[in-house]
Amino acid sequence: MKFKILLLGFGNVGKGFCRLLSEKRKILKENYGIDPSVVGICTRTRGNVYDPGGIDLTIFLNRTERTPLIPLKEMLGSKVMIPEDPSVEELVSKADYDVLAECTLTSLDGGEPAYGWMKKALERGRSVITTNKGPIAFHYPELHELELKHGSRLLFEGTVMAGTPVFATFLQGLSGSRIQSFEGVLNGTCNYILELMQQGKGYGDALEKAREAGYAEADPAMDVEGYDSALKALILSNVLTKKSVPFEKIELQGIRAMDPGLIEQARSGKGKIRLVARGRLGDNNSDISVKPEVLLPEHPLYNLPGAMNGLVFNTDTVGQVYISGKGAGSRETGFALLSDLIALFPGKRHFHPSVSVHKEQLISRRAHLC
């Protein structure tokens, strides 16, 4: 199945997604029966490009590595775009594509402008895959209604814990279960900083170390003030209940102004400080909080080294279910888009040859033993 992708955002995540598409093209075709092509790429600072015949990602990525600041249209060589300088709105509203892959920066301003772009794509019957937390946190019920009305799909695995399969786990693996509550460490930057603080570093020194390690941005407010964790908790609540909780109703406390007594409390009780996002999910309302807490060794979220993330679901069927993994990274978050893309087209699925051989060998060994 051939289909066309319009990509919004060509930062670390967008490039990670394109690298995976280029790298795994043969596997996608042979194992999943899909043959994707990227026809458009839109950026905030380097312009937009559109080639209905498909962009050669290998060449495009190589040119991007060599000349990371030049306008994107110069990388298409002599190809002429129609329109010559397309806007994002023109491409989303009029371009020929099947899937909108949206990975622009998250905004606390109601999820705009990404929400408007997703809405337009869904109204055109195009499916949307995204890593952008804003639209799913602030507008999930409305977007869900649009996908049902227009026969399109909306998938967003990368909005919580990057490529770690959170939504695949509880939407598919826990089918028939009711998720009564969740608790998670959903921001790797804060987890890294808190671990350094427990080792004796001050907040400022720990933040600088996080910057040097590539975990913290120049402006770390989204992470350290707890906004990122709150958006992810809001997404989990929205998706699980199909109802919205206003952002201002979240009990929110980041780590910048954390009570210093927590560090001593953790040391004396052999605990660890984590920025914990909690959600108690009810039929009529849900309670969400994000704040630093001391967790004891028996807690599932106690052992999360460095920038790792972890999430615990409390269910009415199998009790606690725990999942952990990397919560950030170009390749990891790009993989979330790739996995959503594959999920859009549930056609043929093939075992990798080595898996099939291994399975046959096991059957043969069992028969021999019998």
PEGI-V437929 format. One record per pair of residues at least 6 apart in sequence whose C-alpha atoms are under 7 Angstrom apart, sorted by the first residue. I is the first residue (numbers start at 0). J is the second residue. Records with the same first field share a line. If there is no record, write none. Layout:
I: J / J
This chain:
0: 32 / 33 / 34
1: 33 / 34 / 35
2: 34 / 35 / 36 / 97
3: 35 / 36 / 37 / 38 / 96 / 97 / 98
4: 36 / 37 / 38 / 39 / 96 / 97 / 98 / 99 / 100
5: 37 / 38 / 39 / 40 / 96 / 98 / 99 / 100
6: 39 / 40 / 41 / 99 / 100 / 101
7: 40 / 41 / 42 / 100 / 101 / 102 / 103
8: 41 / 42 / 101 / 102 / 103
9: 41 / 42
11: 329
12: 102 / 329 / 332 / 333
13: 102 / 333
15: 329 / 330 / 333
16: 333 / 334 / 336 / 337
17: 56
21: 56 / 57
27: 33 / 34
28: 34
30: 348 / 349
31: 346 / 347 / 348 / 349
32: 346 / 347
36: 53
37: 53 / 54
38: 49 / 50 / 51 / 52 / 53 / 54
39: 48 / 49 / 50
40: 47 / 48 / 49
41: 47 / 48 / 87
45: 69 / 70 / 71
46: 70 / 71
47: 71 / 72 / 85 / 86
48: 71 / 72
49: 80
50: 80
51: 95
59: 74
62: 74
91: 116 / 119 / 120
92: 119
97: 125 / 126
98: 125 / 126 / 127
99: 120 / 125 / 126 / 127 / 128
100: 127 / 128 / 129
101: 128 / 129 / 130 / 131
102: 129 / 130 / 131
103: 131
104: 131
105: 131 / 132 / 133
106: 133
107: 133
109: 133 / 137
110: 133 / 134 / 137
113: 134
114: 134
117: 127
118: 142
120: 126
121: 145 / 146 / 149 / 151
122: 145 / 149
124: 149 / 150 / 151
125: 151
126: 151 / 152 / 153
127: 152 / 153 / 154
128: 153 / 154 / 155 / 336 / 339
129: 154 / 155 / 157 / 336
130: 155 / 157 / 158
131: 158
132: 158 / 230 / 231
135: 234
136: 230 / 233 / 234
139: 237
140: 241 / 242
146: 152 / 153
154: 339
156: 162 / 164 / 165 / 166 / 335 / 339
157: 332 / 335 / 336
158: 231
159: 231
160: 185 / 308 / 325 / 326 / 327
161: 325 / 326 / 327 / 331 / 332 / 335
162: 331 / 332 / 334 / 335
163: 324 / 325
176: 314 / 315 / 316
177: 314 / 315
178: 312 / 313 / 314 / 315
179: 279 / 280 / 313 / 314 / 315
180: 278 / 279 / 280 / 312 / 313
181: 277 / 278 / 279 / 311 / 312 / 313
182: 275 / 276 / 277 / 278 / 310 / 311 / 312
183: 275 / 276 / 277 / 309 / 310 / 311
184: 273 / 274 / 275 / 276 / 308 / 309 / 310
185: 228 / 308 / 309
186: 222 / 227 / 228 / 308 / 326
187: 306 / 307 / 308 / 326
188: 209 / 214 / 215 / 222 / 306
189: 222 / 223 / 274
190: 273 / 274 / 305 / 306
191: 209 / 305 / 306
192: 205 / 206 / 209
193: 272 / 273
195: 205
196: 202 / 205
197: 262
209: 215
210: 216
221: 227
223: 253 / 254 / 255
224: 252 / 253 / 254 / 255
225: 251 / 252 / 253 / 289
228: 276 / 289
229: 276 / 289
232: 276 / 278
233: 244
236: 278 / 280
237: 243
249: 287 / 288
250: 287 / 288 / 289
251: 288 / 289 / 290
252: 289 / 290
253: 290
254: 291
261: 293
265: 271 / 272 / 293
269: 295
270: 293 / 294 / 295 / 296
271: 293 / 294 / 295 / 301
272: 291 / 292 / 293 / 294
273: 291 / 292 / 293
274: 289 / 290 / 291 / 292
275: 289 / 290 / 291 / 292
276: 288 / 289 / 290
277: 287 / 288 / 289
278: 285 / 286 / 287 / 288
279: 285 / 286 / 287
280: 286
294: 301
295: 301
300: 309
307: 324 / 325 / 326
308: 323 / 324 / 325 / 326
309: 322 / 323 / 324
310: 321 / 322 / 323
311: 319 / 320 / 321 / 322
312: 319 / 320 / 321
313: 319 / 320
